[in-house]
Structures are given as structure tokens and as C-alpha cells.
């Protein structure tokens, strides 16, 4: 991978969809994937099931130049604790991206304001796991703050690998009608509702789409990208950003890049997706290879 990035003239990768979590939470996430066959009907072996120092070293060796620590809350009272952990992670890991999360609950506006004051510059929410609608009225104050500060939110609102009560493009459309200046990164290109989320990205200049797991041999088994969709990615070139879901992927990290390259959209498209778009969102200032 480093040789491939050098050939493209890139300083590295700007991956917006990476997970670092407290050890106790990560153990539960990995336990969930160990039982994926019960829920998804297929095995999901976590490829990078390593300790934190090894995972950090792996990302750096692959060329990832800034490390998000995306967390997400699935019940009330959890987000504040996760945000404290994310702040500490960003303090002790020099190349970390300070992340935060939120949940529709009393006090959410206050703790989002506190996270922003402490330097959070990327948020994550998961509507299926969290079981809430993007436009839940309790979140109005928090969304207003994030829109005003132009802090991006990685939002898993598509219906793959399984649909939820609040997945699909309609919820995000309602949210954007209320907060049109919100910077949203739709995880997984919104699979399997690829076209519906592309419509939103074309209609709202601050909506982006991340490539997490898209086009991989694994994902093509249950949410293949429609052939007609590939052409839309050309027009959305400046709104598509690299995502991986590291470390919870069931294949080598390089396979994500291989899957994007075989779309055959050209080197300039790859440069924007692998580096320029994500580095702009994350505010990275790296101009040349190390």
C-alpha cells in the first residue's frame, strides 16, 4: 500500500471511519461479530483483533495519517462517558482525531457543546444500533451546534447489514430539511440505499458519502453496488471519502482500496477519495510524503 500511495503522489490515507473504543466496549463489539451468523446469516471474523498499540502501528504502517476513534452510544447515559474516553485517547495518541458521539437524551446539547470546546472535530452516530431517528427533537440543539461549527458527523443510517426502525434515507432527509448546513458523512455510501443517499448528496453540498466496506467481495454478497450507481460516483467525486471500519473488517485493509480501484474511475478520482476529500473534512495539513 505505501508504494501504491507513493505512485499516486499522496502523503497517505485520510480514513474517516476507524474505530477505537474502551477495551470493555470493544470486547463486546467483537463478541457481537463472533455471533454474526445468528444475526446476519454469515460469519464475520474480525481481521485486526489486536491490542491497541498493535492496531495503531498497523494503521500507521498502512499509511493512515490521522486516526479517528469513532464511538457511538446505544443507550442513554453512555455518550458522555464515551466522549470522556475519546478526549483522553486524543490526548495520549499524537495522531488521533478527537471524536465524540451523541444520543437523544436530556443534556445532549450541553455535552456536545463541552466536547466541541475540548476540541472534538468528528462525531459518529449509528441510527440502527442506537435505535433513534436522526431528526429526534431532543437532538435539535446539538445538530444546530454541529452545523454552526461545521463539524462533520459520520452517520450510519443505511439499512445494511440489517434494516432498523430508523434506517433509510427518509430520516436524514427530514434532518437536512431542519438543519441544511449540517455536515454529514453517510457511512457505507448508505448501502443498500445507494441511489437514495446519492440523491441527498447531490441536493446538499455538505453531505458526503464514505466508502466503508463498499464494493468488497464480502459486502457484494449482501449489498452489491448497482451497476448504474458507479457513474454517479464520477459526479460525486469531491463528496466521496475513504472509510474502512478498521479494525472490525473481515478482510485485509488493502482489499478496500483494491475494491475502489477496480471501479476504474481513474487516478484523479482515487486521489480525491483516498486523501484530498477526507483530509479537508478532518482539517489535516500534510502536503508531502513523510
C-alpha angles and dihedrals in degrees: 000000000000089000091050092050091048090052089055090049093241127145091220141292129315101206112181097183111065125130127218115165140170108284093247092053094043091053089056092048091051090047088054091053090048086063095042093118089066093053104028102025093238138077118260108193109190105234100199102044094154137127119275098262091051092049091050091049091049093053093048092049090051090054101256103153100192127029120219116201100206114192129172134195123230099183139029117281095026103091097066092053092047090049091053090052092047091051090053091047090053090049096053100036110066096203096042124125107226105239136181141180139209142206132197100262140114111289096025094124091053096050092044088052089049092050091050091049089053091053107267109163104172129043131193132202130173113203096190096048093038093046096220137117118248090233096050104150091231088068098053095099093046093049090049090055093048092047092049092050092041091229110162122239120206103214126190099205102138120104099243136139086014129351122246135196091264103035125109135067097283095077093051090046090056091048093051090049087060097037108025093167095059115122106226129179108199107215120231091009083284093288129224090017090059098150095043093056091042087057089056092047091052091049098045120048094206096054115102133181125220124213098224110158091339117150094003120140088245096053095041087069093068109011110026117183110250113246090233090058097063092072090055090059089066092062091042093051094124093046100051115092133185118261128167113172089229126206096019098063124116095221140044116294090237090064089071090059091044089053091053094045092054090060082076096217094144139258095280090056090049092049091054094045098043097043125349100057096043095043089053091052093046095043094238119171105200115129105168140031115273 
